[in-house]
Amino acid sequence: MKGILHKTISWCFTVGLAGALLTSGLVLPAEHAAASSSSAQTKTTAQVKPLSGIVSLTAAPGSWGGTVYAVDKDGHVWTWGSNAEGQFGTGRATVYAASISPYRIKGLEQVKQVAVSTGSLALRQDGSVWTWGGPLPGNQANHTEGSSRKPVQVKGVRDVVQVEAGYYAYYALQKDGTVWAWQNDSARLENTTLSDTPRQIQGLDQVTSIADLGAEGMLALKKDGTVSEYQFHFKTVNGKWELTTALQIVPSARQIKSLSRHGSYMILQGQNGQYYRWNTMPGEERLQKQSAMVGQLRADVYGTYYSLTEDGIVWTWKRKLKADGTAYGTTRPVKEPLLKGAVDIQQGEAAAYALMPDGTVRSWGTNLFGRLGIGEDGGYRLKPTAVGRSIELLVRGQDPDSMAAPIMEQGKVWVPLRQTAEALGAKIGYSNGAITMTMNGKTKTINGDHIINEDGSRLAMPNMKRVWNVQLISAATLAELTGSKVTWDGVQNRISFQ
């Protein structure tokens, strides 16, 4: 089967703060925002707060760090980590762009569910479906040129109650019990019988829920407790792969109560409480009985398994390995106290995410591309760590539409250089490997650990911070360079430039 793989320069400036601590937050007046020497420092009172108010999580593995989305109680969608396939919905995508703290997707409001695979879907409370991201840039509005880098509405479906994103197709379950499918970017790279626009899957009605099977197709649970499989079949035609579809009832699936996919695990639960794992091996029984512990498995992070039982207890156990690396069993399950009361656990790329009862999110595993959302890039977290709350950035009352969210380290706030400076009226350029900033007809050159004025005078500074493709600068330093005023609102977690 052929298919595509789903795929700091640290400028810590000495900040002298005479700025008064107001009820709205900490004010950094421009005249006190920088000092010309490494004199005594006064740290800000800014602190990283946890992301909160989250009601649902969606995550998926991927070759460029995977994807994770969090929907809050107001219907906003947050994401962090890789933007290799336009997951941020900004109109831009690059494998070198990443956000190490949560980034709110613009243009998505009143969302109640998100699904992700090679591209993303959002279901709004009004029953409309929106899509963005994917490996092929284009205009999803006309469904012909590939995926849109910004969220656009999918035409042809209405009154949708659930969406799923498979490897080759997107699916929408409507209120009337019908299921609609259309191809995504992966399918566009193959010869398929799938449509670019949503088409009803004939023979499927009275459906109550759906779950994608990745590159294998999709399962549909019907009102009478039976399950139908929407299958993908591949064959070679004139040296090219051709994908066709078929629909069949799963004979062994009777009196099924629910079905759900967690990472690579498809789990069905019978009305009698029995759990089954979906088996894709040819010639074998589709439904394999599982214990309640395995049946409620949610994640596997480097051989450590996490199961979430109905009472909110998370059990974890590990594979046992011989000296040659082969597995020979598992350890006994034990409770994970740091995840007590968890509402949901989602599998990411070599990482996992837990939604806690207070609306916060905890993550653990590898942190490449900042996929853990903890304000750092790289490394590994063995224990669940709170995902940080995003810092809102306003420039003269407007969002500068930056490629990444601001971050905070040791009480200092760092903001994206280009978008913030240009929103303040400066022009950012590059000359002989150095960054230039021109404002009010005067140009400053940022070269290594110095800022060079037009008259040749130098101001010593440590370097800027870089998170993958995004260069950041301390808010106080940028305020000094642009002659602006920066205000920190600790209640709203907001940094504002005027």
N, C-alpha and C positions, 0 to 999 in steps of 0.2 A: 504494500500500500504506500502510495506516495502522498506527501503533504508537506506543508511548511511547519517548521518548528515555532511553536508559540513562544514566541520568543519572550591643609586648608590653607592660597596665598593668605596667612593669618595677619590681619592688620589690627592688632589690639592697640588702640591708641589710649594714651593716658588721659583720663577724663576727670577734670576737677569739677566737682559739683557743689556750687553754692546754691544751685537750684532749689527752690522751696518745694517741700513735699505738700502738694495741694490735695484737696479732697478727691480730685479727679485723677490723681496719679502724680508721677514724678516729672517735673519740668526740667529740661536741660536747656537753659538759655544759650543762644549762640555764642555770647561772649565768654561763657564758661564751659563750652562744649569741648575745648581742646586746650592742651598746654604744650608749650614748645620744648619742654624737656621732660625727663622721666622723674618729675617731682612726685610728691605724695599723692596717692590716689584715694578717691572716695568711691566705694562701690555703690551701684544702684541697688534699690530694694526689689528690682524685678526678679521674679521667680517663675520657673516653668510650672505650669499647672497641667493637670491631666485633661485629656479630651473627655468631654462628658455629654450627657444627653443623647447618647447613641441608642437606637432601638433595633438595628439590624446590622449584620456584617456579611460581607461576601468576599471570598478570596479565591485565587486560582494560581497554581504553579505556572511558571513560564521561563523560557530560556534566558530572558533578560531580567530576571529577578521576580517574575510573577506580578500579580496585581492584587490589591486589597481596596475595598470600598466600605465606608461606614455611613449609614444613613441616620441622621439625628431626628429628634422629635418634631422639628419644624420642617422636615422634608428636604433638608440640604444634604448633599453628598460630599463626603470627604475622602481623599485618597492620599497616599504617600508611597515613596519608593520610586520605582522606575517609570519613566515616561517614554520608553522606547517605541511604543506603538500608539502614542497620543492619548494615553489613559487620562491625562489631566484635562482634556477637553479645551485646551487653550488655542488650538489651531496649529500648534507646533509639536514635533515629535523628533527625538533623537536618542540614541542609545547612551549618550553622554549626559543626558539631563535626568536629574533625580531630585526629589524633595525628601529631606530627612525628618521633616515634621509634617503634620496633616495640612493638606491644601484643599480648599473648598472649590469645587467645580462650578464655574460660572454658567448661568443659563439653565441650570437644573433646579427646579423648585417643586415643592409638594410631591416629592418622590416617596414611594412606599416600598419598592423592591429594586434591587440591581442584580443583573446577571452578567457574567464575564467569561469569555473564552478567547478566541482570536477576534477581539472586538468586544464592546460592552453595550448593554441594554439597560434602560431605566424605565420602570413602570410608574407613572404618576397616578395620583389619587383620582384623577378624572378618567382613568382607563386608557389614556394615550400612552404610546410607547416611543421612546427616544433612543437614538443610537449614536455612538461615536467611537473613534479609535479602531485600530487594526493595522495589519502590515502593509496594506495598499492604500496610499493617500489618494483621495478623490472627493467626489461630491455625492454623499449618500442620498441626498434629496432626489436625485434623478435615478438612483439605483443602478448606475451603469459604470462608473469610473472608480469604484472602490470606496473605502470608508471615508467619512467626514472626520476632520480633526476637531470639530466642535459639535456639541450635541444638536441633532436635527430630528424632527419628528418622522416616524415611520408611517407612511400613508398606506391605507388599505386594511387596517385593523382598528377595532373600536371596542369599548366596554371590556377591556382586557383585565383579567384578574391574576394572571401569573405569566412571567416570561422566563425563558431558559435560553442559554447561549451554549451551543454545541461546537464541536470542532469545525464542522462544515456548514452548519445551519443555525439559524435563530428560530425560536418557537414562541408563539403567543397563544395562551389559552383564554378564550373569550367567555363572557358570562353565560352565553347560551350553550356552553359545553363543547364547542367546536375548537379544533386546534389548527393553527395556521403556521406555515413554515416558509422560509426564504433563505437563499444562500448568503454566506458571508465571504470574506476575503479568501479564506482557505479554499473554498469551493470554486472561487473565480479563477484560481490557478489550475484547476482541473477541468476536464470536460464533464459536466454534470447535467442531470435532468432537473435540477432545482431552479426555481425562478428567482429573478432579482427582486421581485415584488412579492409580498405575502400571498400565498395561495392556500386554500383550505385543504387539509389532508382528508381525502375522501375515505369514508368508512369509519371515521372517528367521531363519535358523538357522546353526549352525556358523560364527558370527561370531567373529573373533579380535581386532578392534579397531574403534573408532568415532571419528568426529570431527564436531563440529557445523559447520554451514554458516551460522551466524547466523540471519537471518530466512528463509533459503532451505530449511532442513531439516537433514539429517544424512546422512553417508556411513558405510557399514558395509563393512569388509573381511572377506571370508569365507576359510575355510581353504583353498579351492581357488585363491585369488589373484584372484577376481573381486570387483567392487565393486557394491553396490546403493545407490541414492539414495532416501532417504525425503524426499519433496517436500512443500512447502506450496504450496497454490493459493488465490488470493483472488478473490472475486467479490462484487458488490453485490446484496444481497437486501433489498428494501423500504427502500432508502436506507442500509443498514448493511453493513459489511464482514463477510463470512463466510469463515472459513478452513477448508479441507478438506485432507486428506492423500492421498498416493498413493505407491506403492512400485514402483520399476522398476530393472532391471539396467542398468548403464552399459556399452553394447556395446564401447566402445573400451578399457575397463579390463580388461586380462588380465595375468596373471602379475605382479600388484602385490605388493610386499613390505611396504610400510608407507604410512600416511597420517597427516598431522598438520597442525594449524592453528597458524599463528604470526601473531598480529594479524589482518590482513585477507587473509593469504595461506594458501591451502590447497594443500599440496604432497603429491604421491604419488610414491613411488619404486618403479620396476620391479625385478623380481628380477635384471635385467641391469645394475642400477645407474643406469639412465636416470631423470632427474627430470622430473616433469610438474606444471604449475600448473593448478589447477581453474579452468575458464572458465565464467562464468555468462551470457555474451552469447548471446541466443537465435539459433538458426540456425547457430551456430559449433561447431566441435569442442570437446567438453568438456575433453579433455586436451591441453594445449599443452606441447610439449617445451621444456625449460629446460636451460641449462648447469648444471654442478655448483655454480658460484658462486651463481647466482640460485636454484637449487633448494634451497639450504641457507640462504636468506635468513631472518633471524629478526626484524629490526626496521627501522623507518623512522622516524627522529626528525628532523622538519623537513627532509626531503630528503636526509638522510645515511643511507645503508643499511649494515646490519651483517649479515654472513653468517658462520655458524659451520660450519667444515668438520669432517670426522670426526676429524681429527688434533688438534682443540682450538685451531686457529688462527682468529682473528677477522679478517675482511677488511672494510674499510670503503671506501665511495666516495660521491660526491655528485652530485646533479643539477646540470647546467649550465643557467643561466638567462640569457635575453636581457634587454635593458634593459626590455622591456615585461612581463617576468615569465614568458614562455613558456619551456618546457624544450626544449633542443636536443641533449641527450646527457648523458653522465656522465663523471666523472673516472676515471682508472685506479685499480683497487682497490689498497689498501695495507694492510699488517698493522697491527693496533692492539695495541701492546706492553702496554698496561695491562690487556688482557683475555686475555693468553696463557694457554692451558690451560683456558679457560672450558668448563664442562660444559653449560650451557644459557643461552640468552638469551630473555627474554620481552618482548613489546611491551606498554607501558602507554599512558596518555593523554599524548601528547607527551613520553614518557619511555620509558626501557628499563632492564631489570634483567638482570644477569649473575650466574649461580651459578658460583663459582670452585671449583677442585679442593680447596681447604682448608676448604670449607663456609661461606665468607663470601659476602656479596652486595655487588655494586657497582651503582650507579645513576647515571644521567645524564639530562639533559633539563630540562624546566621543573619547578619545585618548588612550584607552587600546591597548597594544602592539605597541604603537607609530604609530597607523594607520593614524594619521594626517600628519606625515612626517615633523614635526616642530622642531625636535631635542629634544623633551621631551617625557616622557612616563607617561601616566595617565592623569587624569583631563578631562576637558571639555572646548570646545571653542564655545561660543554662536555666535561669529561673524567670518566670513571667515578670515582666516589667511594664509599668503603666505607659501607654502611648501618650505623648505630650499634646497639650492643647495648642492649636495653631495660633500664631500671632497675626492679628489683623493689621494690615498696612494701609494707611491713608495718606495721600499727598494732596494737600489743599482740598480735602474733603472727598477725594475720588480714589478709587482703587486703580493703581497703575498697571494692572494686568501683568504682573511679573511671572516669570517662568517657574518660580519656586516661592515657598512661604519664607518669611523671615525666621531666624532661629535665635536662640538665646543660649549663651554660655557664660557661666560665672557672673550672672547679673547683667551682662551686656547683650544688647540686641543688635543683630547683624541683619542688614537688608540687602536685597539684590541691587547691585550697583547700577547697571545700565537703566533698567526701567524706572528706578526711583530717581536717579539723577536727571534723566531726561524729562520726567514728569515735573521736576522742579525748574526746568528751563535750560539745563545744561546739555551740552552735546558731547557724547562719549566717542572717542576714536582710538585708533591704534597706530603707533609710529615706531618703527625699529624695535619692536618687541615690548614697547612700553604703552601704557594707557594714557590717553590725553583727555582732559576735561576742560571744555571751553564754556564760559559763562560770562555774560556782560562784556564780551569782547576780549576777555583775558583767558589765557590758556595755562593750565597747570599740567605738568607731566608726572605721572605716578610711575616711578622706575625703581623696582626692587624695594628697598627699605627707605626710600626718600621721595618726597614731593618736591619737584623742581619748579620754581616760579619762572615767569618770563624773563626776569632780570638775572636769572642764574642762581639766585639764593635757594638754599635747600632747607627743608624741614625734615628732620629725622623721624621715621616711623617704622614700626615693624610691618610685615607684609599684610596683604589682604587675605581673606579666607576664601577658599574655593570649594564648592561642593559639586563635584563632577563638572558639568559644563557651565555652572552658574557662579559668577564672582560676586562675593558679598563684601560689604564694608560696614564698619560699625556706624550705627545711626548718629552717634555724637560727632564722629569725624566727618561724615557727609554733611551734617548741619553746618559745621565750621567751614568746610570747603565751599558750600553754596550760599552761606550767609543766611540760612533759614533757621527756624525755630522747631525743635522737636519735642514732643510731649509723650510721656508714657502714662497710659491709663491702666493701672493694675487691676481694676475691677473688670473692665471689658477686654483685657489682654490685647490692647491696641497701641500701636506706635503711630503718631501723626506728625506730619511735616507741614509747616505753614511758611 
